[in-house]
């Protein structure tokens, strides 16, 4: 089975991970310093949010040079060393690749907007128009995607923020240039790319208006209908599905067997179209349903069953609890570590790739920075919306709050920086740092470490098939993973009271937490506890 189907991914947001030079911003040398700790946790693949040269208006998702390192984070030499040191520890590297748009300070765009005759004019999407925008397309941030340029008196299109002009993939030179960027990094040995808003790559070539929809708020797993529009002509175009295959084909000639994981959104049908009808498109896509989990056994059972029926092998589901755009899951659980452990055990034991956002392993909490004082451009756009109101409406505006510095120890600034941190460091209580949690066998960090390592050790967890098992206990989720050699059964009690289950198969606990224990043929599962039970090895049948 391909390595990327079996891996686990850990996302580092470079701004907030570890500072090494006292400027208050994380950097590559800082990450290098922490590499042994990441390895010790059990991480297999590290995904880095962008560290390319950028004005930083969207904290790196606005790139002005795809093949150089932003001086905030270090040099190309640091980057080469980082890649080498990651590989030396038998881990892999995934870079974030923003193919959809560049920064408006990228030399291509500066050239493109200089004149309608610029050789780079057609690198971006320009349309004529004066008072009226060329059509009704709304961007992902809820305003018209058209931006008027008084100099050349035309509009350019941006499906995110106006300083992030969309590239024009109908121009073969754009494709060629971006494939060149991928080649640059693949030759350096990177093992894959996370493709930013890949659902937005192509737009309708006839620029037709989007139809009306009743839906206003987008959700993390569905941007297709939002702001009273069905985004039929500016998202999820069939050309984007075909392009996924083209990119896959392009990168697959590299010997490290790199992979692509797409940030796309929409129905399962849309996600599957990006993966390809013969699983020949993007290798993986982010599946964000876990982000809106309902803390009920039934929710998780339905999710597993849905993924097994819609994304069976050779498709590989992904399980995501958070990222740099979403409220941290620990806050959605009211900080309850028992519940966090259950959720994470689910994430790591399901068939698919678990994706962990830095800090989740210590239960790093959300900040309380108001929308008004946010650095995030989305917060700046909505600065007059009070935080309580956005929370009440369930919309996440100020993404600074999920990007706070990592808490390494209880020294000044949590060991993140000697300087003035770019975002405030969260409240440091001794128990919520990496250092203290490493020394506590019952900590969340230790739970993550066990799960990362169990995945490494047992093929059945990485590649076994999955089947849910019905129980008489509505709060208990039970599922089985099987391959030729092993069977394990996972029991998770989402209820507030202890449950006892009868189990007749011979076996032994592989891992138990929250007080779960086996007592002869009875399993005792206290509230919010879990147990992974290994069925004794099957005898190979001799003929
Ligand atoms: C999605 C990224 O995850 C987000 O952080 C960024 O702001 C937008 N794409 C624009 O690149």
Boltz pocket constraint, residues with backbone or C-beta under 6 A from the ligand:
constraints:
  - pocket:
      binder: B
      contacts: [[A, 58], [A, 61], [A, 62], [A, 98], [A, 160], [A, 196], [A, 197], [A, 263], [A, 324], [A, 325]]
      max_distance: 6.0
